[in-house]
Amino acid sequence: MHESLVEILQCPACRGDLRWAIEERDGGVLLEADASCEDCGAVYQVREGIGAFLTPDLQRTDLWEEEHTELTNYLDKHPDLRARLLDGPLEELEPVDRMLRSEYLTESGDIAGAEEASRGVQEQLYTPELNELWDECLAHMAQISSGHPGPIVDVASGRGTLVELMAEAGSALIVATDFSVRVLRRSRRRLLYKGQAGRVSHLVVDARKTPFCDEAIPALSSHMGLANIIEGASDALAELRRVCGGVLLFSHAFCRPDDPVHAPILREFGHPLAFLEDAMEALDSAGWNAEVLISRRVPVKPTPTSELIPDMVVDRFPLADAEFDGVLVAAC
Ligand SMILES: C[S@@+](CC[C@H](N)C(=O)[O-])C[C@H]1O[C@@H](n2cnc3c(N)ncnc32)[C@H](O)[C@@H]1O
C-alpha cells in the first residue's frame, strides 16, 4: 500500500490515531508494517504490500490463511477432473470451465495462463446487451478517473475489473478495497503481472467500517460491488458518506420490482439495495444526493453450469431469463 495513505487512515474500530511501525518499504510503497491504535490498542497489519483494516468484530478468520478456494480443494481431491480442466485444449472447454481454469491458475500464480484461459469468456457468459452496457459504464468511470487527482477508492473491488481499467486510464492513485484478502491478493498478482501495480494500493476493508478519515476521499467508485453488499448495506452507504468529500460513482444491474422470479426472493431477503428505486431512497436517507447517469433495460440469463464440476456456476444470479435495469449512478 502507498505510504501516502497513512495520512488519511485511522482505526476503523474506534477512529483513534494509528501509530505506524514500518518494517519494509519499496520506494513509497509499504510492504510490511504494523499500525496500532493509540486509543483502543487494535493492531492492523500490512503484509505482502496489502494493508488489512478489518475491525475485530467483523473479522472472522485468519486473514493470512492459505488462500485455497472450494474449487482448488475440490480439484485436489479429483485429480482426473483437474487434469481435464487444466491440461485439455482451451477451445474444447465451455466458457464457464475456461473461467474456472483461469481462477485455478490465478490462485497457483500462473497469471499468463489465467489471462489466456479467460480471454473472450465474458462475452460468452453474458448477453451482448449487458456486456455493451457494462462497457459503457466502465468506460465512463475510467474516463472520469483519468483526469482525477485521486486517490480514488474502489469499493468491493472483487476481481478488479474496474480497478484495472482505471489504472490503465490515468495516473491517479487507485485504492482497491474488499473485505476478502483472497480476492485482493489475486487482483494484486494480476496487476503486478500487467505492470500496473504501481498505481494501485490494496486495502482489506469492510465498507461498513472503513479506516478512512472523515471526508478524506475525493472519489469513490464501484462496479457491481456496492449494491452487492447484502448485510448492512445501509450502514455501508452511511459510512461511505462519512469518508467521501467528493463524488461516488457506481454501476449495478437492478432486478425489476415486477420480476416474478427474482423480486420475491430479494424482498424476502430484505436487501435495501435490491431495486433501483429502493437504492435511490437508501442513498437519500444516508445523505447522498444521487442521480442516474446511464440507465438501460437489458436481458440477462443465468450463467451456464460447469460441464466438469458438479453444480459449479460463475454467478448464482439470475436464476432465470429476465430483464434487469443496468445503471450508472452518481452521488455527492
Ligand atoms: C461482484 S464482486 C465485485 C466486482 C468488482 N467490483 C469488479 O470490478 O470486478 C462483489 C464483491 O463485493 C465484496 N463485498 C461484499 N460485501 C462487502 C463488504 N461489506 N465490504 C467490502 N466488500 C464486500 C465481495 O467480497 C466481492 O468481492
The ligand as an SDF file (V2000), in Angstrom:
LIG
                    3D

 27 29  0  0  0  0  0  0  0  0999 V2000
  -19.3690   -8.9160   -7.8060 C   0  0  0  0  0  0  0  0  0  0  0  0
  -17.9680   -8.5930   -6.8580 S   0  0  0  0  0  0  0  0  0  0  0  0
  -17.4870   -7.0100   -7.4210 C   0  0  0  0  0  0  0  0  0  0  0  0
  -16.8610   -6.9700   -8.8050 C   0  0  0  0  0  0  0  0  0  0  0  0
  -15.8000   -5.9070   -8.9400 C   0  0  0  0  0  0  0  0  0  0  0  0
  -16.1750   -4.6260   -8.3830 N   0  0  0  0  0  0  0  0  0  0  0  0
  -15.1480   -5.7220  -10.2920 C   0  0  0  0  0  0  0  0  0  0  0  0
  -14.9230   -4.5510  -10.7250 O   0  0  0  0  0  0  0  0  0  0  0  0
  -14.7640   -6.7430  -10.9030 O   0  0  0  0  0  0  0  0  0  0  0  0
  -18.6160   -8.2330   -5.2580 C   0  0  0  0  0  0  0  0  0  0  0  0
  -17.5270   -8.0840   -4.1730 C   0  0  0  0  0  0  0  0  0  0  0  0
  -18.1340   -7.4760   -3.0330 O   0  0  0  0  0  0  0  0  0  0  0  0
  -17.3640   -7.8570   -1.9150 C   0  0  0  0  0  0  0  0  0  0  0  0
  -18.0980   -7.4580   -0.6750 N   0  0  0  0  0  0  0  0  0  0  0  0
  -19.3140   -7.8970   -0.2680 C   0  0  0  0  0  0  0  0  0  0  0  0
  -19.6580   -7.3050    0.9110 N   0  0  0  0  0  0  0  0  0  0  0  0
  -18.6440   -6.4530    1.2320 C   0  0  0  0  0  0  0  0  0  0  0  0
  -18.4070   -5.5440    2.3170 C   0  0  0  0  0  0  0  0  0  0  0  0
  -19.2840   -5.4110    3.3280 N   0  0  0  0  0  0  0  0  0  0  0  0
  -17.2690   -4.8200    2.3140 N   0  0  0  0  0  0  0  0  0  0  0  0
  -16.3560   -4.9710    1.3170 C   0  0  0  0  0  0  0  0  0  0  0  0
  -16.5200   -5.8090    0.2670 N   0  0  0  0  0  0  0  0  0  0  0  0
  -17.6410   -6.5460    0.2120 C   0  0  0  0  0  0  0  0  0  0  0  0
  -17.1690   -9.3470   -2.1260 C   0  0  0  0  0  0  0  0  0  0  0  0
  -16.0720   -9.8640   -1.3850 O   0  0  0  0  0  0  0  0  0  0  0  0
  -16.9510   -9.4030   -3.6590 C   0  0  0  0  0  0  0  0  0  0  0  0
  -15.5720   -9.4700   -3.9710 O   0  0  0  0  0  0  0  0  0  0  0  0
  1  2  1  0
  2  3  1  0
  2 10  1  0
  3  4  1  0
  4  5  1  0
  5  6  1  0
  5  7  1  0
  7  8  2  0
  7  9  1  0
 10 11  1  0
 11 12  1  0
 11 26  1  0
 12 13  1  0
 13 14  1  0
 13 24  1  0
 14 15  1  0
 14 23  1  0
 15 16  2  0
 16 17  1  0
 17 18  1  0
 17 23  2  0
 18 19  1  0
 18 20  2  0
 20 21  1  0
 21 22  2  0
 22 23  1  0
 24 25  1  0
 24 26  1  0
 26 27  1  0
M  CHG  2   2   1   9  -1
M  END
$$$$
